[in-house]
Amino acid sequence: MSSFWRGLIYSSVAGITTALGTIPFLLFNRIVSQKTIDVFLGFAAGVMLAASVFSLALPSIELGGPLRFAIGFLIGGVLVDVMDKLLPHEHFTKGHEGIDVKRLKAIWLFIIAITIHNFPEGMAVGVGAFTPHALTIAIAIGLQNIPEGAAVAASLMSAKYRKSSIFFITLFTGLVEVVGGFLGVLLVSFAENLLPYLLALAAGAMVFVISDEVIPETHLKGAERITTYWLLIGFVLMTMFDVLLG
């Protein structure tokens, strides 16, 4: 299989796994606590952080050296920051961010917020398809998408959305990663020398999201200690998984 198709397939599968997080809520029709949602997100943050370091940042340094890594990493963070400031979006806990657009419904603002998170993840899978870490990155993103999808589903259920809407909205937020994956494989296919920069860019974007969005979101309701432990667990499990896959 070519790296191009591997990137598309892996990003598609990783994106679809987001919908798996809705299954417990759709089957048991149970609203979970904010503490549980924070735990889900903390674990996902740990997985993302380990994947950013070992599957993206280190390969970027190995391929292009520390300077290319530094440039790409910082650009990735700045790009997400610009998106976060320009695009109107809504967090269920933190509230509204970005430009104020009153005509957009709250659910679309929420979808935009998840899109800002998921796009760089999909790009990481697409770009990573050109490295030996392709499968590791795809599994890492897919793995963290399950608790992330659960957090989305729990928030939507708390907001009284119907089961069918919860499933399709959560699935849609995951499919955003396919677009990010396609962009990643497209850029590397046309300019392979960009690979070190793009690996670092994806890492920088994900680390920015973890620090600016995920961790603050989980520390607003008094669950910061247990959330931190679950972040550590996610980081350790993903690190061990990366080592086992070589």
N, C-alpha and C positions, 0 to 999 in steps of 0.2 A: 504494500500500500504506500502511495506517495505521501510525503509530509503534508501536502495541501489537503488531500482528502482525510488524512488522519486528524488534522486540525479541525476540520469541519465536523467530522463524526464525533470526535471526543468532546468538542464544545457543545454539540447538540445533546449528547447523552448527559453530560454534566449539568446542562441547563434543565433538562427534563426531571432530574432527580429532585429538583426543588419541590415539585408537586408531591413527592413521597412524604414530605413533612406534613401534608394536610390529612393523611389517611387516619391517624388516631382521632383527630377532631371530627372527621366526617363519619367515622364508624360509631364513636361513643358520645358524640354531641355534648362534649364537656368543655366548659370554659376554664382555662387554666389561669393560675395566678401570674401576676407581673413578675414575681420572683422566678418562676419556671421559665418564662420568656427570656429573662435576663441570663439564666443559666444556659439556655440554648445558644444565645448570641455569644456568650463568653466562650463556650466550647468552639463555636464556629470561628471566633476571632483567633483562638490559639492555633487552629488548623491553618487558617489563612496566613498567620505570621510565620509559621514553620515553612510553609510552601514558598512564601516570599523570599525567605532567607536561603533555604537549601536548594530549591528547584528553580529559582529565578535569579536572585542576586549573585550567588556563587558561580553559576554557569556563565553569567554575564561577565564577571571578572575574569574567568578562565578563558573566555573567547576574545574579549576585547581589552582587558586590562582595567585598572582602577579608574582611570580618567573617563573612559566611555561609560563605565558603570555609574559614576557620580553624576555625569551629565544626564543620562537617561533616567536615573532614579529621581533626581530633583525635578525634571520636566514632568514625570508622571505625577508627582505630588501637586505641582502647580496646576496641571490640567484638571485634576479632580477639584482642586480648590476653586478654579474659575467656573467649572460646571456647577459647583455647589452654590456659588454666589449669584450666578446668572439664572439658573433654572429654578422656577418656583416649585417647591416641594414641601411635603408635610410629613412629620414624624408623629406617631401616635403619642409618644411621651414628650419629646422636645418641642413639638409644635411646628409652626411655619418657619421656613427658611427660604432664602433667595428672593427674587423679585415678587412683589405682591400682585397676584392676578386673581381678582375676586370672582371672575366668571367661571373659573375652573372648579369642578366639584372636588370635594376633599379626597375622594377615592383616586382621582387622577393625579392629584398632588402626591398621594402616597405612592402610587405606581412610579412616578418620576423619581421619588426618593430611592426606591429599591433599584431603579434603573441605574442611577448614579453609582450604586454599590456594585451591581452585577456586570456592568459593561467591562470594566477593567479585568474582572475575573474571567470573562469569556475571552478577552484578548490574551490573557496569560496562557490559556489553554491553546489558543491558535498559534501563538508565537512559540510556545513550548513544544509544539509538535515537530519542530525542526531540531530538537535536542534529544539526547538520550533520556531525558527526564520526562518525556511526553506523557507516558502512562501515569507516572507519579503525580504530575501536575493535574491531570484530568481527574484522577481518583481523589486527590486532595480537594479540588474545587467541588466535585460531586458530593464528597463526604460532608463538607461544611455547608453545602446547599440544603441538606436534609434538615438540620436544626434551624437553619435560616428560614426555610420554607415553613417549618413548624411555628416559628415566631411570627411570621407574616399571617399564617392561618389563625393563630391564637388572637392576634390583634384584630383581625377582621371579624372573628367570631364575637369578640368582646364588643365590637361596634355593631353587632346585630345583622351582619350580612348573611344572606342565604348560603346554604351549603354549596350549591352549584356555582354561585358567584365566587365563593372562597376558593374553590378548586381552580377555576379558570383564571382568576386574577393571579393566584400564586404561580400557576403554570406560565402565564404570560410574563411575569417578572423573571422567571428562569430562562425563558426563550430569548430574552434580551442578550444572554450570553452567546447565543448563536451568531448574532450580529457582530459582537465584539470578536468572536473567534474568526469570523470571515474576514474582518478587517485586518486582524493579526496575520493570518496566512497570506492574505493578498499583499500586504506590505513586504513581508519577508520574501515572497515569491518573486516580486519585481526588483527587490534590492536586498540581497542576502547579507550584504555588509552592514545592514541596519540591525541585524539580529541581536548583537550585544546591547545596543541602545534600547531596543524594544523589550528585551527581557528585563532590563533594569527599569524601564518605564512602567511595565506591568507591576513589578515589585513595589516601586515607589507609590503607584496609585493605590495598591491594596493596603500598604502600610499607612498611607494617609487616611484611608477610609476607616481602618481599625482604630487609629488614634483620635481622629476628629469626630467620628460618628458612632462606631460600635461601642467602644469602651465608655464614652460619656453617657450614651443612651442606657447602658446597663448599670450606671452608678447613680441614677437619679432617685431611686426608690428604696435605698437602704440595703441593697443586695450586693454591694461592691466586694465584700470579702469572699462570699461563696462563688461569685462570678469570676473573681480573680483565680481562685483555685481551679475552676473549670477551664479557664483560659490556659493554665499551666498543663492541665490534663490533655487538652486538645493539642497543645504544642508538643508535648512528650510523645503522644501517640503518633502524630504525623511525622515527627523526627525519626522515630523507630521504624515507621512504615517506609520512609524514604531510604533508610539504611538497608532494610531488608530487600527492597527492590533494586538496590545498587545504583 
